[in-house]
Amino acid sequence: MQKNIANLKKLNKKVKKILFGFRDFEGAYIINNLVGDKKKILVVGCTWGRDYHFMTSMGRDVTNLDLGKQDVPNVVVGDISKRTPFKDNEFDAVIMGEIIEHVFEDTTALREVRRILKDDGRLILTIAYFDDKPDYHVRIHSRRTIIRLFENCGFKPIREISRGGLISFSKIFALPSLFLSLFNESLRIKYLMFISNLDIRLGNLNHNVFRFAKSYGGYFLVVKDKNKDFVGINRNTFTGG
């Protein structure tokens, strides 16, 4: 823990100003934990670089893929729902944080992720549930439909954390963080880690416990598996075989 704190303190002031907000910190912290011991990482949809900065501070080798140029190092411009320039089995882990609900060709995108991910690699995907308000959300998912999408594309979720607990009150929990920043940066980071760990525990309690929360969604750790035959399921269900 002390090493992680020391690493995060080395980030530049501009990055820390955003990253040390509770909402951004919790997302990056949980994703980093789900990555485990994997080193070579692809972040799909890097935006301002939240996951890039957090994970590179932990010594990981991170590449970013985005639809356009971003003010973040090591960005490849491209579309995950198209063929990317990466080799087969190139990455130890792929991060898709709040991305899949933005993609019409979601099946194609996940199959491309499967191609560039090592056989023992990890896909870490986060998603908002039942959120069709923004114009850029082109798919609506529940917990069950996103799991079926994984299974259709040759993936299997092995860990799931429900989201929407304390993070729904991020403005409230950000206040102590701002107060601590006036006195001790290490204490501020410890506080953010403590609240994030508490939210992980809450998210492990029950998958429906946050269903009425503002930020209801899920964090998924997914690995390669055989494709589930949903055509066969429909055939057997509706045609008698």
C-alpha positions in Angstrom: 0.0 0.0 0.0 2.8 2.4 0.9 4.4 1.8 -2.5 1.2 2.5 -4.3 0.8 5.8 -2.3 4.3 6.8 -3.2 3.7 6.1 -6.9 0.5 8.1 -7.0 2.2 11.0 -5.3 4.6 11.2 -8.2 1.9 12.1 -10.7 1.9 15.7 -11.9 -0.4 18.2 -10.3 -2.7 18.5 -13.4 -3.4 14.8 -13.3 -3.8 14.6 -9.6 -6.3 17.5 -9.6 -8.7 15.3 -11.6 -7.7 11.8 -10.5 -8.0 12.5 -6.8 -11.6 13.3 -7.1 -13.5 10.4 -5.5 -15.4 9.2 -8.6 -12.4 9.1 -10.9 -10.2 7.6 -8.2 -12.6 4.8 -7.4 -13.0 3.8 -11.0 -9.3 3.7 -11.7 -8.5 2.0 -8.4 -11.0 -0.9 -8.9 -10.0 -1.4 -12.5 -6.3 -1.5 -11.5 -7.1 -4.1 -8.9 -9.0 -6.3 -11.4 -6.0 -6.1 -13.8 -4.1 -8.1 -11.2 -0.5 -8.9 -12.2 -0.9 -8.2 -15.9 1.7 -5.7 -17.3 1.0 -5.0 -21.0 -2.3 -3.1 -21.1 -4.6 -1.6 -23.8 -7.0 1.1 -22.7 -9.9 1.5 -25.1 -11.3 5.0 -25.0 -8.7 6.8 -22.9 -10.4 10.3 -22.9 -8.3 12.4 -20.5 -6.1 9.5 -19.4 -7.6 8.4 -16.0 -6.7 4.7 -16.3 -3.5 5.4 -18.3 -2.1 7.6 -15.5 -3.1 5.4 -12.7 -1.7 2.2 -14.2 1.5 3.7 -15.5 2.2 5.0 -12.0 2.0 1.3 -10.9 4.6 0.3 -13.4 2.4 -1.1 -16.2 3.1 -0.7 -19.9 -0.1 1.0 -21.2 -1.2 1.8 -24.8 -4.3 3.8 -25.5 -6.8 3.4 -28.3 -9.2 6.2 -29.1 -11.4 7.5 -31.9 -9.4 10.7 -32.1 -6.3 12.5 -30.7 -6.2 12.9 -26.9 -3.8 14.9 -24.7 -2.4 11.6 -23.3 0.8 9.8 -24.2 0.9 6.7 -26.4 -2.4 7.1 -28.2 -3.3 5.0 -31.3 -6.2 6.5 -33.2 -8.6 3.8 -34.2 -12.0 2.1 -33.7 -12.2 -1.1 -31.6 -15.3 -2.1 -33.7 -12.9 -2.3 -36.8 -9.7 -4.1 -37.4 -7.0 -2.5 -35.2 -3.3 -2.4 -36.0 -2.4 -4.6 -33.1 -1.1 -8.2 -33.4 -3.0 -11.3 -32.4 -2.5 -12.1 -28.7 -0.6 -8.8 -28.1 -2.0 -7.6 -24.7 -2.1 -9.1 -21.2 -5.2 -7.1 -20.4 -7.7 -4.8 -22.2 -9.7 -2.1 -20.4 -13.1 -1.0 -21.7 -14.4 1.6 -19.2 -17.9 2.8 -20.1 -17.3 2.0 -23.8 -19.4 -0.9 -24.9 -22.8 1.0 -24.6 -21.4 3.5 -27.1 -20.8 1.0 -29.8 -23.4 -0.2 -32.3 -21.1 -3.0 -33.5 -20.6 -4.3 -30.0 -20.2 -8.0 -31.0 -17.6 -7.0 -33.6 -15.8 -4.9 -31.0 -15.6 -7.7 -28.4 -14.4 -10.2 -31.0 -11.6 -7.8 -31.9 -10.7 -7.5 -28.3 -10.6 -11.3 -28.1 -8.2 -11.4 -31.1 -5.6 -9.0 -29.6 -5.9 -10.4 -26.0 -3.6 -13.2 -24.9 -5.2 -16.6 -24.2 -4.6 -16.1 -20.4 -5.4 -12.4 -20.7 -8.1 -10.3 -18.9 -10.8 -8.0 -20.2 -11.9 -5.5 -17.6 -15.2 -3.9 -18.7 -17.4 -1.4 -16.8 -20.9 -0.5 -17.9 -23.8 1.6 -17.0 -27.2 -0.2 -16.7 -30.4 1.0 -18.3 -29.0 4.4 -19.3 -30.2 5.6 -22.7 -30.3 9.3 -21.9 -27.1 10.5 -23.7 -27.1 10.5 -27.5 -23.8 8.6 -27.4 -25.4 5.6 -25.6 -26.6 3.5 -28.4 -27.2 0.2 -26.5 -29.0 -0.4 -23.3 -27.8 -3.2 -21.1 -28.8 -5.0 -17.9 -26.5 -7.3 -16.0 -28.0 -10.3 -17.7 -27.7 -8.9 -21.3 -24.1 -7.9 -20.9 -23.2 -11.3 -19.6 -25.0 -12.9 -22.6 -23.0 -10.6 -24.9 -19.8 -11.8 -23.3 -20.8 -15.4 -23.8 -21.8 -14.9 -27.4 -18.3 -13.4 -28.2 -16.3 -16.1 -26.5 -15.8 -14.7 -23.0 -16.7 -15.7 -19.5 -17.1 -13.3 -16.5 -15.2 -14.6 -13.5 -15.7 -11.7 -11.2 -18.3 -9.0 -11.0 -18.7 -5.9 -8.7 -21.9 -4.0 -8.7 -21.5 -0.3 -9.0 -23.7 2.5 -7.7 -23.2 2.6 -3.9 -21.0 5.3 -2.5 -20.0 6.5 -5.9 -23.5 7.8 -6.4 -22.7 10.3 -3.7 -19.3 11.2 -5.0 -19.7 14.9 -4.4 -20.3 14.2 -0.7 -17.3 11.8 -0.3 -15.1 14.2 -2.3 -15.3 16.8 0.5 -13.1 15.0 3.1 -10.7 14.3 0.3 -10.4 18.0 -0.5 -10.0 18.9 3.2 -7.2 16.3 3.6 -5.4 17.7 0.5 -4.8 20.9 2.5 -2.7 19.0 5.0 -1.4 15.6 3.9 -1.4 14.1 0.4 -0.7 10.6 1.8 -3.7 10.7 4.1 -5.8 11.9 1.2 -4.8 8.9 -0.9 -5.4 6.5 2.0 -8.9 7.9 2.5 -9.7 7.5 -1.2 -8.4 3.9 -1.1 -10.5 3.2 2.0 -13.7 4.5 0.5 -13.0 2.6 -2.7 -12.4 -0.7 -0.8 -15.6 -0.1 1.1 -17.6 0.4 -2.1 -16.0 -2.9 -3.5 -17.4 -4.7 -0.4 -20.8 -3.2 -0.8 -20.8 -4.1 -4.5 -20.0 -7.7 -3.7 -23.0 -8.0 -1.4 -25.8 -8.4 -3.9 -26.0 -7.6 -7.6 -29.4 -5.8 -7.2 -28.5 -3.8 -4.1 -27.7 -0.7 -6.1 -30.5 -1.0 -8.8 -32.0 2.4 -7.9 -28.7 4.2 -7.5 -27.8 7.0 -9.9 -24.6 5.3 -11.0 -26.0 1.7 -11.2 -23.8 -0.5 -13.3 -21.1 -3.1 -13.0 -17.3 -3.8 -13.1 -16.5 -7.1 -14.9 -13.4 -9.2 -15.0 -13.7 -11.4 -18.1 -11.5 -14.2 -19.6 -11.6 -16.1 -22.9 -13.9 -19.0 -23.2 -15.9 -20.9 -25.8 -18.8 -19.1 -27.6 -22.2 -20.0 -26.2 -24.6 -21.2 -28.9 -27.5 -18.7 -28.6 -28.7 -19.6 -32.1 -29.1 -23.2 -30.8 -30.8 -22.0 -27.7 -33.4 -20.1 -29.8 -33.8 -23.0 -32.2 -34.5 -25.5 -29.4 -36.8 -23.1 -27.6 -38.9 -22.0 -30.4 -38.8 -24.7 -33.1 -38.6 -27.9 -31.1 -35.1 -28.6 -32.4 
